[in-house]
Amino acid sequence: MNIELDFSDEINANKKSGEKDRPDSKSWKKAQSPKKKSKALSKEDFKPHAMYDKKGKKHMAKTYEDHIKMKDMGYTHDSKNIKS
């Protein structure tokens, strides 16, 4: 005989409004921590690499400035994410 007991109503009854769905403290701290940033944060970290336009044509970002211009034009790093 399997009997499942659900005590979530009793546990949540003691919590204030808005706290019922809050994750445990470890998960909460992880969610509040700063997000990781991209690899090329500055000119010093930049490495030349390929970028792809919306049609899938490959272009080389030889400088950090090229990369920023291409990014602004909608180029991506993944040739598989091409919009038809």
C-alpha atoms as one frame of an Amber mdcrd trajectory, in Angstrom:
protein
   0.000   0.000   0.000   1.505   3.320  -1.128   0.355   6.429   0.662   1.747
   9.783  -0.424   1.600  12.575   2.084   1.704  16.201   0.998   2.695  18.648
   3.708   3.346  21.597   1.396   0.166  23.378   2.523   1.230  23.174   6.160
   4.783  24.322   5.355   3.596  27.221   3.189   0.909  28.270   5.699   3.576
  29.741   8.003   5.226  31.778   5.254   4.367  35.363   4.398   2.671  36.287
   1.159   5.215  36.247  -1.686   7.595  33.834   0.051   5.736  30.643  -0.804
   7.470  30.133  -4.131  10.889  31.432  -3.112  13.710  28.895  -3.648  15.997
  27.656  -0.882  18.721  30.044   0.299  21.539  28.430  -1.735  19.566  28.665
  -4.983  18.489  32.210  -4.140  22.098  33.348  -3.616  23.177  31.719  -6.889
  20.385  33.481  -8.779  21.361  36.837  -7.248  25.084  36.514  -8.032  26.540
  38.476 -10.968  26.144  36.797 -14.342  29.178  35.596 -16.264  30.171  37.950
 -19.050  31.221  37.111 -22.573  34.799  36.154 -23.383  35.747  39.263 -25.385
  35.205  41.994 -22.831  37.711  44.421 -24.249  40.160  45.034 -27.042  42.899
  43.286 -25.066  40.855  40.053 -24.814  39.726  40.015 -28.449  40.783  37.229
 -30.828  39.965  37.284 -34.573  37.110  34.917 -35.416  34.374  34.166 -37.937
  30.915  35.683 -37.752  27.918  34.906 -39.946  25.368  37.234 -41.513  21.651
  36.465 -41.708  22.125  34.562 -44.977  24.883  32.403 -43.528  27.796  34.061
 -45.295  31.014  33.905 -43.302  32.843  37.143 -42.442  36.015  37.532 -40.413
  36.043  39.895 -37.459  39.716  40.839 -37.593  39.513  43.605 -34.986  37.403
  44.336 -31.937  35.816  47.221 -33.841  34.857  44.845 -36.693  33.262  42.546
 -34.147  31.156  45.333 -32.618  30.015  46.559 -36.065  29.028  43.029 -37.099
  27.245  42.420 -33.816  25.243  45.631 -34.321  24.303  44.436 -37.829  22.915
  41.192 -36.398  25.784  38.834 -37.238  26.207  35.790 -34.994  28.986  33.367
 -34.078  26.977  30.302 -35.065  26.426  29.441 -38.726  23.533  27.151 -37.725
  21.360  30.000 -36.407  20.497  31.395 -39.805  17.108  33.044 -40.289  15.368
  32.155 -43.535
